[in-house]
Amino acid sequence: MDLKTEHRAKRIAARKARQDKNLFGRMSAAVIASRGQAQRLLKSSAGLSITEWRVLWDLSEAGPLSIQDMASIQRTDHSLISRALPKMIEKGWVEAVRNRDDKRQSLVELTSAGAQVFATAAPTMKRRRDSLAEEFTPQELQTFLHLLDRFEHVLEHPIPVAPQLEKSP
């Protein structure tokens, strides 16, 4: 290896070592890895997207819900759910019904076909959650969730932008 190549390799290794300590980068990488794993598992087990799975799971556990309810439960933007629902209705997995208590609001309800699709994917997704329990103790998982809560709290509060340095003409 010549000196230029060796110097470049050292610069890259040093940058990677610093980046490995960057919580924002690590969280982003973890999310990408988690989503990729979930997408592969859901596609192969039941032909579902992550959003479809989460809608079916919410409806299976909590009954008819509004789009806003699901967005709140999932900590996501309601537009993701809104975009997934037409295809889910077309496939016969869910249906939109009027809220009996507030006629201005629609609720999304799980159909028997949706319950069957959910039941098909549920064992695979349970194994996914169980794999965490094999790797981490219950206390470690609680600590991790607590740290995530604190991390989200930091992200929800505005941080002032650093002042820009004036450039000389």
Buried (B, 14 or more C-beta within 10 A) or exposed (E): EEEEEEEEEEEEEEEEEEEEEEEEEEEEEEEEEEEEEBBEBBEEBBEBBBBBBBBBBBBBEEEBBBBEBBBEBBEBEBEBBEEBBEEBBEBEBBBEEEEEEEEEEBBBBBBEEBBEBBEBBBEBBEEBEEEEEEEEEEEEEEEEEEEEEEEEEEEEEEEEEEEEEEEEE
